[in-house]
Amino acid sequence: MKLEGKKVGFAMTGSFCTFKSTIPKIKAIIDEGAEVIPIMSFHAYELDTKFGKAQDFIREIEEITGKKIIHTIPDAEPIRS
């Protein structure tokens, strides 16, 4: 699949055990030339778990994508295709 010039919404929800393995996937999509729009559910954005601290994941994802994570309904409402 060609991703050059595409916008990709990448959403993370409550599958906390997959977060560490998901971050390289975000990098791979960006390496393919896509712009990644990071999105997290309320719980994914707020909760620390045995798999890691929410702020650590937030910081890494925002650094990789260069964008603030969309994590509230009002912030997500303006998203259009």
N, C-alpha and C positions, 0 to 999 in steps of 0.2 A: 504494500500500500504506500502511495506517495503522500507524505505529510507536509511537504514544502509549502509554506504559505497558508496552511490551514490553522484554524483556531480549534483547540481541543479543550473541552471542559473535563477536568479530572476530579471526580468526586470521591471523597473518602468518608465512610460511615463508621459503624461500630465494630468492624472486624479488626480490632486492635492488633491481633497477632500477625496481621499481614503488613502492617505499616512499614517496618524496616525493609521488607522485600519489595514494597511498592515504590519506594523513593527512586531506586535505579530505573524503574519503568518510566517515571516522569522524566528523568534525565535522557533516557533513550528517545522518547517522543520529541523532546527539544532538540536533540542531536539530529533527528530526522528533518528538522527545519520547521516544526510546528510551534505555534504560540500556545502555551498551556495556561489555562485559566483554573487556578486551584480553588476547590470548593470542599468544605468540610461540614458535616452535620454538627449540630449543637454538641452532642456528646463527644464526637471525635475531636472537636476544637477545645473542649473544656476539661475533659477527664484525664487524669494521670492513671496509668494502669501498671501492672507488673511488666508490661511490654515497653514502657517508656513514659516520659513526661510529655504532656501535650505541648508545652512551650518549646521543647526541643524539636519536636516534629514540625511545629509551626515555623520556627526560625529556619530550619533546613529547607522546607518547601518554599517559603517566601524567598530565600536566598537563591535557590535553584531557578525559580520561575521569574524572579524579579517583580512579582506581584503580591499584593495583599490577598490573603485567603478570604474568599466569600464564605461567611459562616452565619449570616442571619437572613431571614426571609426578606426584609426590606432591601438588603444588599443584592439579593439574588433576583428580585423582581425585574430589574431593567435588562437582564440577560436576554439577548435576541440572537437568532441564528444569522 
